[in-house]
Amino acid sequence: KLIYIKPEFIKNLKHMLDILGIQYIQADGEADPICCQLNANGIVDMVMSDDMDFLATGAKVLLRDFTLKSNNIMVYNTELILKKLQIDYDQWVDFCILCGCDYSKRIRGLGPKKLISLIREKKCIENILYALQKVVFHTNDTYKVYLIITGEGDTNYVNQIANLIQFLGLNDCVIM
């Protein structure tokens, strides 16, 4: 369900919060990273959203699927998830990326069960992609760019990818 929020609603809410002396943060863009960081730093106890990407963005506790019609809500606790899956947080982020997210598609033929097994065996996304003979670019230790080949026929784009790397000036990239 979509909810449309008009600028006047935000202005009125901020005015009401000011009157009540309640502090708030106005995000410059999307609020997701700020909410997750507040939760990760222990400033807020949990975050509420229907966006599962919160779990890979640093949220410790995510509340999801809340409706006014029921008393049910799903609680996702990242620490408990990691313990149950027997992986660390970096592996969790890699797992989420490989399962598909807002920024990448899932690799065809690899579902969550197979991916968690690969994460445990190979330890990280780079090793998995290398083992699967997918394309990976590395720019440096702090910034990584991945192009994951998601299905048959995608390999025709390798020349275009090489041209893109050259155009972007990412000369220290490696295509595997």
N, C-alpha and C positions, 0 to 999 in steps of 0.2 A: 504494500500500500504506500502510495506517495503522499507526502505531506508538503504542501507549498507554504513556505514561510516568506511573508512579505517584509521588506525593510522596516516598515512601521511597527511590525510585531517585535522585531529585535530591539528597536529603539524604545518601545514601551516596556519591554522586559528589563532592559538595562536601567531604565529610569526607576522601575520598581525595585530592582536589586540595590540601586544606589540609595533609595529612600530607606530600605531595610538594613543598610549597612553590610550587605553581603558582597564579598569580593568575587570577582569573576575574571576570566581571561578571554579576550577577544582574539581569536586566531586570525592571522593574515590570510591564510588559505584554508585548507581542510583542517579540521580540529583533531582528526584521528591521531597523528603523531604526538600532539600535545597531551591528549587524554592518556595515551599509552605511557608516555614518559612520566606523567604525574602518578600513574599507578605503579610503574616500575620503581620510582623513587620513594614510594610509600606515602605520598602526599594525599592521595585518595585511596580508599580501600578496594575499589573495583570500578569498572567502566561498563556502560550499557550500550550495546550496539548490535545490529544484526550482521555486521561485517566481520566475517571470520578472520580477515587479515589482521585484526587487532592482536590475535594470539601470536602472530609472527612479527609483530611490530613492537613487542615489549610489554603488553598487558599481562599482569600476573593473574588477574581474575576478570573474566568477561561474563556479563549477564546478557542473555540472548533469548529471543522468542517471547518477549513480554507482551501481553495483551491485557487490556482492561477487563475483558470478558472472563478471564480465568485467573486462578491464583497460582498458576504454574509459570515457572521461568527456568531456563536452562542455565546452569552455572558451569563454566569451564575454568578450571584451575590449572594454569600452565605447569606449576611444580608437580602436581599429581599426574598430569598427562606425561611429563618427561619421565617420572619414576615408573609409571606403568609401561611405557614404551621402551624403557631402558636406553635412553639417548640423552645427550646434553642439549643445551639451548641452541648452539650453532647447528647441530644436526637437525634439530626441530625446524629451524628456519629453512635449511636446505630441503627437508622433507616437504614443508608447506609449498615452497617454490615448485618443486617437482610435481606435486599433486595438482598444481594449477592455482593461479592467483590472479589478481587484477592486472598483472603485468606480463604474465606468461601462460601459455597453454600447457596442458598436461601432455606428456609424451604418450603417444598411442601405444597401447598394449601394456602399459605400466600403471597398475592401480595401487592403492594405498598399501595393501598387504605385501606386494612385491617390492614397493619402494622402501618400506620400513626394513625389510630384510636386506636390501641393498645398502641402506644407510648404516645399518649395524655392521655389515661386512666391509664396505668400502670407506666408511667414516665421514665422507664429505661429498658435496655435489661435484667437485672437480674430478675426483676419482671415479664416480659413477658415470659421468658424461664421457670420460676418457675410455672407460671399460665398454660403454655402449657405442663408442665411436661417433659421438655427437660433436658438434662444433663448439669450441670454447675460445673466447679471447681473454687474455689477461692484460691489463694495462699497468698495474702496479700492485703493491701489497694492500693498499687502502681502498682501491677502486677496481671493481671487476665488472666486465661486461660479458654477458653470456648470450649466445644465440643457440638455442636448443633446436635441433632438427626434430620436428615432431612427427614426421611421417615420410612415406616413400615419395620420391620426386623432389624433395626439398634440397637434395644435394646439387641440383642444377643451379642453385643460387651461390655456390662457393665463389665463383668469379666475381659476382656482384658484391659479395661480402668483402672480398679482397679489395675491390675498388672503393668500397665504403670505408674500410680501415685506412686506406691511403688518403682518402678525402678528409677524414676526421683527424688525420695526423697521428694516429695511434700506431706508430711505426714499430713499437716494441711489442706488439701483439703477436701471439702465436696461434695459428689455426691448427687444431688437432683433428 
